[in-house]
């Protein structure tokens, strides 16, 4: 499944995504998890920030993750459309002959 991950902008080939901060600019306030049989698990995280610099860094990290996911989804969608177009045969022309007209 490691083939599903795109190369990062900084050339880091890691499949991991990280959200982090330094010092006391933020703290983990709360998190919850939810799972259903046969469905993906969901983790909701609340992070309390104490300065705008830390908040900006966290938002930037989240935006980069979102952009990578959108880019991967778009690439996958484009590839599947090309495959569908190739697999569909073109319909035959239905010409009629009306004698000597």
QUIDA-V900492 format. One record per residue. N is the residue number from 0. RES is the residue in one small letter. SS is DSSP state (hx for helix, st for strand, lp for the rest). Layout:
N/RES/SS, N/RES/SS
This chain:
0/x/lp, 1/x/hx, 2/x/hx, 3/x/hx, 4/x/lp, 5/x/lp, 6/x/lp, 7/x/lp, 8/x/lp, 9/x/lp, 10/x/lp, 11/x/lp, 12/x/lp, 13/x/lp, 14/x/lp, 15/x/lp, 16/x/lp, 17/x/lp, 18/x/lp, 19/x/lp, 20/x/lp, 21/x/lp, 22/x/lp, 23/x/lp, 24/x/lp, 25/x/st, 26/x/st, 27/x/st, 28/x/st, 29/x/st, 30/x/st, 31/x/st, 32/x/st, 33/x/st, 34/x/lp, 35/x/lp, 36/x/lp, 37/x/lp, 38/x/lp, 39/x/lp, 40/x/lp, 41/x/st, 42/x/st, 43/x/st, 44/x/st, 45/x/st, 46/x/st, 47/x/st, 48/x/st, 49/x/lp, 50/x/lp, 51/x/hx, 52/x/hx, 53/x/hx, 54/x/hx, 55/x/hx, 56/x/hx, 57/x/hx, 58/x/hx, 59/x/hx, 60/x/hx, 61/x/hx, 62/x/hx, 63/x/hx, 64/x/hx, 65/x/hx, 66/x/hx, 67/x/hx, 68/x/hx, 69/x/hx, 70/x/hx, 71/x/hx, 72/x/hx, 73/x/hx, 74/x/hx, 75/x/hx, 76/x/hx, 77/x/hx, 78/x/hx, 79/x/hx, 80/x/hx, 81/x/hx, 82/x/hx, 83/x/hx, 84/x/hx, 85/x/hx, 86/x/hx, 87/x/lp, 88/x/lp, 89/x/lp, 90/x/lp, 91/x/lp, 92/x/lp, 93/x/lp, 94/x/lp, 95/x/lp, 96/x/lp, 97/x/lp, 98/x/lp, 99/x/lp, 100/x/lp
